């Protein structure tokens, strides 16, 4: 399992470096005046990505909280059975 985690971490790092390199190369090729016209649209795109991220994060938190509550209840059930 640690090998899989390391491979995943390495894959994410490589993807992040590739994205940063692409941004660096494209910033040199496309003039700043041409890129400025798209700022309004990109603001809405980033807002949508943020909302989707928030919804997914909320679902993960609720799932983990529910699992924690069930494990907590199971712990008390086993303790009462032991006593």
RADA-V104892 format. One record per pair of residues at least 4 apart in sequence whose ideal C-beta (glycine too) atoms are under 7 Angstrom apart, sorted by the first residue. I is the first residue (numbers start at 1). GAP is how many residues later the second one is. Records with the same first field share a line. If there is no record, write none. Layout:
# RADA-V104892
I->GAP ; GAP
This chain:
# RADA-V104892
1->4
2->4
3->4
4->4
5->4
6->4
7->4
8->4
9->4
10->4
11->4
12->4
13->4
14->4
15->4
16->4
17->4
18->4
19->4
20->4
21->4
22->4
23->4
24->4
25->4
26->4
30->4 ; 5
32->4
38->4
39->4
41->4
42->4
43->4
44->4
45->4
46->4
47->4
48->4
49->4
50->4
51->4
52->4
53->4
54->4
55->4
56->4
57->4
58->4
59->4
60->4
61->4
62->4
63->4
64->4
65->4
66->4
67->4
68->4
69->4
70->4
71->4
72->4
73->4
74->4
75->4
76->4
77->4
78->4
79->4
